[in-house]
Amino acid sequence: LFFAVMRLTKPTLFTNIPVTCEERDLPGNLFNQLMKDDPSTVKGAETLMLGEMLTLPQNFGNIFLGETFSSYISVHNDSSQVVKDILVKADLQTSSQRLNLSASSAAVAELKPDCCIDDVIHHEVKEIGTHILVCAVSYTTQTGEKMYFRKFFKFQVLKPLDVKTKFYNAETDEVFLEAQIQNITTSPMFMEKVSLEPSMMYNVAELNTVDTAGESESTFGARTYLQPMDTRQYLYCLKPKQEFAEKAGVIKGVTVIGKLDIVWKTNLGERGRLQTSQLQRMAPGYGDVRLSLETIPDTVNLEEPFDITCKITNCSERTMDLVLEMCNTNSIHWCGVSGRQLGKLHPSSSLHLALTLLSSVQGLQSVSGLRLTDTFLKRTYEYDDIAQVCVVSSEIKQS
């Protein structure tokens, strides 16, 4: 028996190297005429490395993680005898497991001379590193002798993308995820889909489109090609679901955010897909009492009162009895009574507080000077630089 194994890959576009010269050079117009007569060049663009013809693969090629490995296996009887009970088996050995890729495990009853057994195997590659395709054939000769032989085909699976993530924890329990995706292959990629599958506690909003004339357009343009070694940033906003938003202690400790699902195409439409493991962030440290701003104006008039709304959340596991103190700074002055009782605040519960203040200095001013004291433990929590507000003269704002 003769045994052949060939990898199935898409053809590639043929490109030629243009050779030309100026008319006053010795060859004259010879090179230019040869390029025009070459059937592999594009008419009118002979000097560009473009081609309309396809070439069959000349080597095994590269295999990247997330792509589908396909191979053609053929067993041919090149003898003059009929062989029986032919069993063809194809296994893929990786560093962690051995997979059976054979379409059928049943033996073929007989194989006549000059006949063959063909099989096509497919496997979505999910591991990086060395892979060994083990192809084995067993059969029985006319004399009843059992024969067995096998072949090994080793290949490397490479990493196609480099994915880096950054997390930004907002004061409103929102989490912003920046995913940097770099093409580390040698050919361009068409990014078909890059999406974030959030964990059960979050809803996700993609921030990779802009509204133009009522239609959403990608921030990367109409053709989302990623050239070799190029990097693209994708941004997502995760908001806690309503049933978890009120549980400050639960959201505070959530570190699992979700996973990225990336789908791309290369060359003549070969499809690849990668899904990252669960992305994890560092849990924000709010302390026992968390103060966040719900509303604040961007611009205010000089020496005119303006209102802000604060949200105070008890992130501890005990009930607190809080007292609010407001301390003036050089530019920010609080309006109201300092030292007032806010009452008892139970664990994981919140209260909203409307406050009034004014600024005596123009420019970008920082809101500081809030103090919360827990009367049970006699512990004071200081909050400075909680927000910034732009203070302008009233004449400037009216104009």
Secondary structure, DSSP 8 states (H G I E B T S, - for coil): -EEEEEE----EE---------TTSTTTTHHHHHHHH-TTS-TT-TTSS----EE---S---EETTSEEEEEEEEE--SSS-EEEEEEEEEEE-SS-EEE--S--S-EEEE-TT-EEEEEEEEE----EEEEEEEEEEEE-TTS-EEEEEEEEEEEEE--EEEEEEEEE-TTS-EEEEEEEEE-SSS-EEEEEEEEEE-TTEEEEE-SEEEETTEEEETT-SS-EE-TT-EEEEEEEEEE-HHHHT-HHHHHT--EEEEEEEEEEETTTEEEEEE---EE-------SEEEEEEE--SEEETT--EEEEEEEEE-SSS-EEEEEEE---SSEEEES-TTEEEEEE-TT-EEEEEEEEEESS-EEEEE--EEEEETTTTEEEEE-S-EEEEEE-HHHHH-
